[in-house]
Amino acid sequence: MDMIAALANIVPASESAAEKQPSFILKMADETMLAYGTKHQLAAGPLDGFSARVDRHFAEHGDRPGILVGAIPFDPAHSAHLVQPARMLRVQGDHEVGGIPGLATASAPLMRVPVISVTPEPTADAFGEAVNAAIRALDDTSSGLHKLVLSRCLKVRAGRSFSAGELLRRLASDASASVFITALPDKDGKRILIGATPELLLDKRGHRIVSHPLAGSAPRSQDPAEDRAAGEHLLSSAKDQHEHSLVVQAIMDVLSPYCSELSAPGGTTLRATASLWHLGTRLVGRLRDPATSCAELAALLHPTPAVCGLPRQAAHAAIGALEPYDRDFYAGAVGWCDSSGDGRWFVSIRCAEIRGEEARLYAGAGIVPGSTAEGEIAETAAKFSAMLHAFGLEGEDVERRIG
């Protein structure tokens, strides 16, 4: 059954256009998930206790569909936003997003949104100063820091509301990423989080778990020889390999006590997105107890050193001191968990928060000994490119603004 036929079966023809719009979309290489409406919402609370609240939710709400979808914020003290949808559609295989009701059709031309302003927060210079402060903290052994991830933001204001369908179609052109849209709690109006993430936090099916952390990156080039050289240089970079190993080891340390087997069969390899090379290590494990839930493991893993730093508490405090905003759901996680304990969560990077005609785009970079302010400014500029392309924001003026 193709996606359009499946949607025709699940969405009653009598419903309004608004009711036919999915509030959650997660398009992966092997499956597309769409959620419609809200039957119940997960009780609010910090990440500590997340798994218990999920278990309690399913115990109290045993009706179908037995699944929660949504997003976890970066800050573990803040509340996740997960809902049990009124209807759930899961279509196996890879599909075009144009067949989804409420989104732009596959044949419709992509429209350019008239942009009024693009404002960096902080400026490139101020971000460089924050990176230098982080480097000084890393060099100070009394800080205890081994790695710190700092981000910056682009605030975009348009002449009309952004179209989620158009943005999703542009993002879906990168087959290496999992694209998503999820509704967020209202804040001065309705909000969504939209993005194209290459990073799998955790996939849990029965006994089997998979995590695919990314850390260490380099911009790609349109010239094939230069592009190949950039990838090879990243793979041989001692600094980037060190940064990557910190992340992988931290994730293995969390998962190992729950696993009878845990390994990285392919070792560390290059992972390519449309705009970046990444170092990635695919971890595969077998749980001692299949009753260990995806919600429990995801809560233990988040936030990983790929988006926060090491050690976690010290890095989190440093981020609060050096970044001029609350990350909210950026660098959190987006995904699902079900009543059987299975689920799949992706790190919410390469994303934007959209509220009407306003959007906030985010990019971050991992800082370790050997990092430079210039290098991290360039890395975040490269990471902005996927979202900037989706928003139709490219050219010398934008490049000058982001450094």
C-alpha positions in Angstrom: 0.0 0.0 0.0 1.4 3.4 -1.0 1.3 6.4 1.4 -1.6 8.2 -0.3 -3.7 5.0 -0.2 -2.8 4.4 3.4 -3.7 8.0 4.3 -7.0 7.7 2.6 -7.8 4.7 4.8 -6.9 6.4 8.1 -8.1 10.0 7.6 -11.9 10.2 7.3 -13.1 12.3 4.3 -15.5 14.2 6.5 -12.7 15.8 8.6 -11.6 19.4 8.1 -8.3 20.3 6.5 -6.9 21.2 9.9 -7.8 17.9 11.4 -6.2 16.1 8.5 -2.9 17.8 9.1 -0.5 15.5 11.1 0.9 17.0 14.3 3.9 14.7 14.2 5.8 13.4 11.2 9.0 11.3 11.4 10.3 10.2 8.0 13.2 7.7 8.3 14.9 5.5 5.7 12.8 2.5 6.5 9.5 4.0 7.8 7.4 7.1 7.9 5.3 7.8 11.0 2.4 10.3 11.1 0.3 11.2 14.1 -3.1 13.0 14.0 -4.8 14.7 16.9 -4.4 14.2 20.6 -6.1 11.6 22.7 -4.0 12.0 25.9 -0.9 13.9 26.9 2.0 12.6 29.0 2.1 14.1 32.4 4.6 16.9 32.8 7.8 16.5 34.7 11.6 16.4 34.5 13.6 13.7 32.7 14.3 12.1 36.0 11.1 10.1 36.3 10.3 10.1 32.6 10.3 6.4 32.2 8.0 6.0 35.3 5.6 8.5 33.9 5.5 6.7 30.5 4.8 3.4 32.2 2.1 5.0 34.3 0.6 6.7 31.3 0.1 3.4 29.4 -1.2 1.7 32.6 -3.9 4.4 32.8 -4.6 4.8 29.1 -4.6 1.3 27.6 -6.6 2.4 24.5 -5.1 2.4 21.0 -2.9 3.5 19.6 -0.5 2.5 22.4 2.2 5.0 21.5 3.5 8.3 22.6 5.2 10.7 20.1 6.9 14.1 20.5 10.0 15.7 21.8 12.3 15.8 24.8 13.9 19.2 25.6 17.7 19.7 26.0 17.5 20.6 29.7 16.7 17.5 31.8 14.9 19.7 34.3 12.3 20.7 31.7 9.3 18.7 30.7 9.0 16.6 27.6 6.1 17.2 25.3 4.6 13.8 24.3 1.1 12.9 23.2 -0.9 9.8 22.6 -2.4 10.6 19.2 -6.0 10.1 18.2 -4.8 8.2 15.1 -1.4 6.8 14.1 -0.1 5.8 10.6 3.1 3.9 10.0 4.1 3.2 6.4 7.1 0.9 5.8 9.7 1.9 3.2 10.8 5.2 1.8 8.1 7.6 0.5 7.8 11.1 -0.9 6.4 13.6 1.6 4.2 15.2 -1.0 1.4 12.6 -0.5 0.7 13.7 3.1 -2.5 15.7 3.4 -2.0 19.2 4.6 1.5 19.4 3.1 2.6 20.7 -0.3 2.0 18.2 -3.1 4.9 16.5 -4.7 4.5 18.3 -8.0 4.0 21.8 -6.5 6.8 24.3 -7.0 8.8 25.3 -4.0 8.0 28.8 -3.0 10.5 31.3 -1.7 9.4 33.0 1.6 10.0 36.8 1.6 12.5 37.2 4.5 12.4 40.5 6.4 15.4 39.9 8.7 18.0 37.4 9.7 19.6 38.1 13.2 22.4 36.0 14.6 22.3 35.3 18.4 25.0 35.6 19.4 27.0 37.3 16.7 29.9 35.4 15.2 32.3 37.5 17.2 30.5 36.9 20.4 30.3 33.2 19.7 34.0 33.2 19.1 34.5 34.8 22.5 32.4 32.1 24.2 34.4 29.4 22.4 37.6 31.0 23.7 36.1 31.0 27.2 35.3 27.3 26.8 38.8 26.6 25.7 40.3 28.3 28.7 38.0 26.2 30.9 39.1 23.1 29.2 42.8 24.1 29.7 42.1 24.7 33.5 42.3 21.2 35.1 40.3 22.5 38.1 37.2 22.9 35.9 37.0 19.1 35.3 35.7 19.7 31.8 36.8 17.4 28.9 34.4 18.6 26.2 31.8 21.3 25.8 29.3 21.8 23.1 28.3 25.4 22.4 25.5 26.5 20.0 24.4 29.6 18.2 21.1 30.7 16.7 19.7 32.6 13.7 16.4 34.4 14.3 14.5 34.7 11.0 11.5 36.9 10.4 9.5 36.5 7.2 6.8 38.4 5.5 4.3 35.5 5.8 4.0 32.3 7.9 6.4 29.6 7.0 5.0 26.5 5.2 5.9 23.3 7.1 5.2 21.3 4.0 7.6 23.3 1.8 10.3 23.1 4.5 9.8 19.4 5.0 10.1 18.7 1.3 13.3 20.6 1.0 14.8 18.9 4.1 13.7 15.4 2.8 15.9 15.9 -0.3 18.8 14.8 2.0 18.3 11.0 2.1 21.0 10.7 4.8 18.8 12.4 7.4 15.6 11.6 9.2 13.2 14.5 8.8 10.7 15.4 11.4 7.9 17.8 12.4 6.5 17.8 15.9 4.2 20.2 17.7 5.6 21.9 20.7 3.9 23.4 23.8 2.3 26.8 22.9 4.5 29.8 23.8 3.2 33.1 22.5 1.4 31.1 19.9 1.5 27.7 18.3 5.0 26.3 17.7 6.5 23.4 15.8 10.0 21.9 15.7 11.2 20.9 12.2 14.5 19.4 11.2 16.6 16.8 9.4 18.7 15.0 11.9 21.5 12.5 11.0 21.9 11.3 14.6 20.2 8.3 16.1 20.1 8.4 19.9 18.5 5.0 20.5 16.4 2.4 18.6 15.0 -0.4 20.8 13.1 -3.4 19.5 12.7 -6.2 22.0 16.2 -7.4 23.1 18.0 -5.4 20.4 19.2 -1.8 20.8 21.1 0.5 18.3 22.7 3.9 18.9 24.7 5.8 16.2 26.4 8.8 17.8 28.1 11.5 15.6 30.9 13.8 16.8 33.6 15.4 14.7 32.6 17.0 11.4 33.9 18.8 8.4 32.2 20.7 5.5 31.8 19.0 2.2 32.9 20.4 -1.1 31.2 20.4 -4.5 34.6 19.4 -6.0 34.8 15.6 -5.8 38.6 15.6 -5.1 38.3 18.2 -2.4 35.3 16.5 -0.9 37.1 13.2 -0.7 40.2 14.9 0.8 38.0 16.6 3.5 36.5 13.3 4.5 39.9 11.6 4.7 41.3 14.5 6.7 38.5 14.2 9.2 39.0 10.5 9.6 42.7 10.9 10.3 42.3 14.0 12.6 43.5 13.2 16.1 41.5 16.0 17.6 38.2 14.9 16.0 38.9 11.2 16.8 39.4 12.2 20.4 36.2 14.2 20.5 34.3 11.3 18.9 35.8 8.7 21.3 34.6 10.7 24.3 31.0 10.5 23.0 31.1 6.8 22.1 32.7 5.8 25.4 30.2 7.8 27.4 27.3 6.1 25.6 28.8 2.7 26.0 29.3 3.3 29.7 25.5 4.1 30.1 24.3 1.1 28.0 26.8 -1.6 29.1 25.2 -2.4 32.5 21.9 -3.2 30.7 23.5 -5.3 27.9 24.7 -8.9 27.6 26.4 -7.8 24.4 27.4 -4.3 23.2 29.8 -3.6 20.3 30.7 -1.4 17.4 30.9 -3.9 14.5 32.0 -1.4 11.9 34.2 0.8 14.1 34.3 4.5 13.5 33.4 5.5 9.9 32.6 8.5 7.8 29.0 9.5 7.7 28.0 11.9 4.9 25.1 14.3 4.8 24.4 16.7 2.0 26.6 19.4 3.6 28.9 17.7 6.1 31.1 14.8 6.8 30.7 13.3 10.3 32.6 10.7 12.3 30.1 8.1 13.3 30.1 4.8 15.3 27.1 2.5 15.1 26.7 0.7 18.4 24.6 -2.5 18.5 23.6 -4.3 21.8 21.5 -7.0 23.2 19.6 -6.2 26.4 19.9 -8.6 29.4 16.2 -7.9 30.0 13.9 -7.0 27.1 11.5 -5.4 29.6 14.1 -2.5 29.9 12.2 0.2 28.0 13.4 2.6 25.4 12.1 5.5 27.6 14.3 4.4 30.4 17.4 4.1 28.3 16.8 7.3 26.3 16.4 9.2 29.6 19.7 7.8 30.8 21.5 8.7 27.6 20.2 12.3 27.2 21.9 14.7 26.8 24.9 12.9 25.3 28.3 14.5 25.1 27.6 15.0 21.4 25.3 17.9 22.3 26.3 18.8 25.9 29.8 17.8 26.9 31.7 15.9 29.6 31.2 15.6 32.4 27.5 16.2 31.9 26.7 18.4 34.9 29.7 20.6 34.6 29.1 21.0 30.8 25.5 21.8 31.3 26.4 24.5 33.8 29.0 26.0 31.4 26.4 26.1 28.6 24.0 28.0 30.8 26.7 30.5 31.6 28.0 31.0 28.0 24.9 30.7 25.8 22.6 33.7 25.8 19.4 31.7 25.4 17.5 28.6 26.6 18.0 25.8 24.0 14.4 24.6 24.7 13.9 21.6 22.4 17.1 22.2 20.3 19.6 19.4 21.1 16.9 17.4 22.7 15.4 14.4 21.2 12.4 13.6 18.9 10.8 10.3 18.5 8.4 7.8 20.0 8.0 5.0 22.6 5.2 2.5 22.8 3.4 0.4 25.4 5.6 -2.6 24.8 8.7 -0.6 25.8 10.0 -0.3 22.2 10.8 3.1 20.6 13.2 5.2 18.5 14.7 8.6 19.4 16.8 10.9 17.3 18.9 13.8 18.5 17.1 17.0 17.5 19.9 18.8 15.6 19.8 20.5 12.2 16.5 21.9 13.2 14.4 25.1 13.6 11.6 26.2 15.9 8.8 27.9 13.9 6.1 30.1 15.3 4.0 31.7 12.5 6.3 34.0 10.5 9.2 33.6 13.0 11.8 30.9 13.1 14.9 30.1 15.2 17.6 28.0 13.5 20.3 26.3 15.6 23.8 24.9 15.1 26.4 23.7 17.6 30.0 22.6 17.8 31.9 20.4 20.1 34.9 22.0 21.8 37.9 20.0 23.0 41.6 20.8 23.6 42.9 21.8 20.2 39.7 23.6 19.1 39.9 27.2 17.9 37.3 29.9 17.8 37.7 30.3 14.0 37.2 26.6 13.5 34.1 26.4 15.6 32.6 29.4 13.8 33.2 27.8 10.5 31.8 24.4 11.7 28.5 26.0 12.9 28.2 28.0 9.7 28.5 24.8 7.8 25.9 23.1 10.0 23.5 26.0 9.4 23.6 25.3 5.6 21.0 22.5 5.5 18.3 24.6 7.3 19.3 27.8 5.4 18.8 25.9 2.1 15.4 24.7 3.3 14.4 28.3 4.2 15.8 29.6 0.9 18.3 31.7 2.8 21.5 31.5 0.9 24.0 34.0 -0.6 26.7 36.4 0.5 24.5 38.5 2.8 23.5 35.5 4.9 27.1 34.1 4.9 28.4 37.5 6.1 25.9 37.5 9.0 26.8 34.0 10.2 30.5 34.4 9.8 
